[in-house]
């Protein structure tokens, strides 16, 4: 770990695009200001740990979860349902008529 001593009004740079400004020192508390690109996440340690824990919980997928999601997945129509719904496909009445009109070798 790098340890630096800075006074109020002084800055620390990380790379080309991150600046840390010492805003105020009062007793045992230091106020810092940060300038960084929007895509750089800056969090207090306790908030970072809460986010990491929430992400771990969200990533856990159980068989119960998959089963519950499967109830919402669309199912394939059976052939009888497809014919009743007017869906063309194998076994549809139009196919029978076309097959009957074909000459037999």
ABEGO torsion letter per residue (X at the ends): XBBBBBBBGBBBBBEAABBBBBABBBEABBBBBBBBBAABBBBBAAAAAAAAAAAAAAABBBAAAAAAAAAABBBBBBAAAAAAAGBBEBGBAAAAAAAAABBBX
